[in-house]
Amino acid sequence: MKKNTNSMKNKLFLLLLLPIFSFAQGGLLDQIKKDVQKEVQKVVPVDLNTLNGATVNVDIAAGLKEALNNGIEKQVTKLTATDGFYKNEMVKILLPEELQKVDDALRKVGLSSLANKGLVMLNRAAEDATKEATPIFVDAVKNMSFTDAKNILMGNESAATSYLQTNTTSQLYAKFNPVVKNSFTKVGADKVWATIIKKYNSLPMVKKVNPDLTDYTTNKALEGVFKMIGVEEKNIRADIKARTTPLLQQVFAMQDKK
């Protein structure tokens, strides 16, 4: 009997250590966890996920990671499609203020089709560059700590989006900027805008312009990406039907009770 008591104490001790190792990888930890929980449940019929009032760390982290990955896959993929930016009024890239007068002037002299084409090309470049976002977002989600996950879950309706902005914006800009520049060449935007600027600057009595469209389009593309991830985050927080797996339902139920 003493031997069994000691064995049970050892297993309970292992169970209490599990949250410390909740982010460890590999099947060994999972198997130990299952074996210990099974043995403890034989003599201690409690809900192990709420032991001492705390949800098991790995569940919170796994649930948040699943939600973020789903949002990234769903919304970022939409933006990379043709017209993903251009026909989505929430993220459509409009001309910078400096070029609004260029657009107006071109339309007044019968060059509306050229002005329209220039706007389309900005959005095409953003759609092309956004393909670079997913791997960077995935890395940020992988590196999320338990503290990050807990703060996000119990945070405001845009806490996860803010986390991604904080942890990925500089990397995304570094990736997006050269891609936007190359995209301008690939989709023909550089030639279109060179023609637009040349036409405008040749008009009488206008102040010549030379905007940095690469930087402008890069920043607008980033704004659009985070805006759409924010839409998905609000959806999964507010709509129970958007929680499509048992893990998401379990984890976000905690948020509902806060």
N, C-alpha and C positions, 0 to 999 in steps of 0.2 A: 504493500500500500504506500509506503514511504517513497519507494522507487517511482510509482505512478505520480505521486504528488510533486516530486522533484521534476519529473518529465513535463508535467503540466506547467510548472513554474517557468521552466525553460522556454516552453512554447509561448506562454504569455509574454515573457520578456522579448522574444523575437517579434511578436505581434506589435508590441509597443514601439519597437524600433522601425517598423515598416514605413511610417511617414517620412522618417529621415532619409530613407533610400528610395522614396517614391518615384524619383526620376531616373533611377538606374535602369539600364536596358538589359534585355536578354531574358530567356525563358527560365533561368534558374530562380531569379527573384520571384517571378510569377508563381512558379510551382511551390516554392517555400510558403508564399503567402496563402495559397489555396490549401496546402496541407495543414498549416497552423490554424487557419480559420475553421477548417472542418473539425479539427480536434477540439478547439475551444468551444465551438457551438454545441458539442455533445454535452458539455457540462455547464456552459454559460450561455443560455439562450438570449443573447442580445443582438441588436442590429449593429454589426461591426462597422458599418459605414458612418454611424453617428456616435462611435465610442468617445466618451468624454465631451459630447456635444460638437464634435468636429467631423466634417465630411472628410473621407480619405483623400489626401492631397492629389493622388494620381487621377482621381475621378474629375476633380475640378479642372486640373490642367488639361486632361485629355478632352473634356467637353468643350472647353474654350478653344483648344487647337482645332477640334473638329468643326466648330462653328466658323472660325476664321477661315479655315481652308475651304469650307463650302462657299463662304461669301466671296473669297478671292476667285475661286474657280468659276462661280456663276457670273459675277459682275465684271471681272476683268476680261473674261473671255468675250462677253458681249461687246466691250469697248474695242476689242481688236478686230472685230468683223467690219466689213465695208459698211460705212455709214454709222458705225458704232458711236462715233462722236457727232457726226454731221446731222443725223436725224434724231438725236436725243437732245431735246431742248434743255435738259438739266445740265448737260456738259458741253453742248455745242460751242466750239471756239469761234468767237466773233472777232472782228478786227480791233486792234488796239486803238486807243483814242487818236493817236497820231495819224492813223490811216483812215479814220472815218471821213475826214475831209478829202482824202484821195479817192475813196469809194464814191462819195457824192460827186466829185468833179468828173470822174470817168463816166458816171451814169448821165450826167448833164450833156456830155459831148458824144453820147451814143455808144459808149463802150461798156454797157451793162453786162454783157456776156463775159467780158474779160474780168470784170469786178467779181462776178459770181464764181468764176473759175478759180480766182485767187483765194476766195473764202473756202471753197471745197478742198483745195490743196492743203491749206493749213490743217484741216481736220483729217485728211488722209495721212499726213505725216504723224499726227498724234496717234491715230489708230495703229500705224506701223510700229511706232516706238513703244506703245503699251505692251507689246509682246515680250518686252524685256522685263516687265514688272514681276511676273509670277515667281521666278526662281528667287528673287530677292525677298519677296513677301514670305515665301515658304521657309527660307532660312530664319527670318525674324520670328516666325511662329515656332519653329523648332527650338529656338534659344529662349523661349519664354520660361521664366521661373515660376515656381508656385506662388510666390508673393505677387508677381505680375498678374497671374491668372486670377488670384483672389481679388486683387484690387480692381481688375477689369470687370469681373462678374458682379461685384457689389458697387461698381462705379455708376456714372451717369450713362445715358443712352448712346453716347459716342465714345465711351472709354476705350473700347477695342480699336476703333479707328484712330484715336489719338495716340494709342500705343504704337500702332504701325507708322503713323506720321513721324513720331519722335525717333523711331528706330530705323527708318528706311529712307527718309527724304533725301539725305545727302547722297546715299548710294544710288537711289533712283535718278536723281538729277545727273549724276556722273554717267549713268548708263543711257538715259534718255537723250541727253544733249547731242552726242555724236550720231545717235540713231536718227534723231529728227533732222539733223543736218544731211545725213545720207539719204533719208527719206525724201527730203526736198528734191534731191537729184533724181532719186528713183521714180517718184511720182510726177516729176516735171514741175514741181512748185518753184524751184529756183529760177527757171526760165520764165515762168508765168509772172512771178513777182518782179523779176528784173525788167520785164516788159512793162508791167504796171507802173513801177517807179519811174522808169525812163519816160513813159508817156506823160505821167503826171508832172514830172520835173521840167518837161518841155513846154508845158502850158504857160501862157504869159501871166505875169504878176502873181506867181505862187511861190511860197517858201519851200525850197527843196527839202526833201526828206530822205533819210537813209536808215530805216529802222532795223533793229536786231531781231529778226523774226524767229531765229532759232531759239534764242533765250525765251522770248515771249511764248512761243508754242510749247516749249518744254515745260514751263511753269503752268500753263493752262492745262496741259495733258495731265500733270501731276494733280492739279486741283480736281480734275474730272475723275481720276482714278479713286481718290480718297472720298469724293462725294458719293460715288456709287457703292463703295464698301460701307460707307455710313448708312446708306439706304438699307442695305442688307442687314446690318447690325440692328437697326431700329426694328426691322421686320421680325427678326428672330427673338428679340427681347419682348415685343408686344403681342405677337401672334403665336399662340400655342401650336397651331397647325404647321407653322414653319419649322418646328422642332421635330424633325422627321425620324429620329432614332431614339431608342430608350436612353442612351447616354445624354443626349441633348435635353431630353425631357427631365431627367433626374437633376442635372446640373442647373438648368435655368429655372427649375422649380424653386431652388434656393433663392434666386434673385427675386422671384415673385413674392416671397415672404418677407423681404427686407423692409 
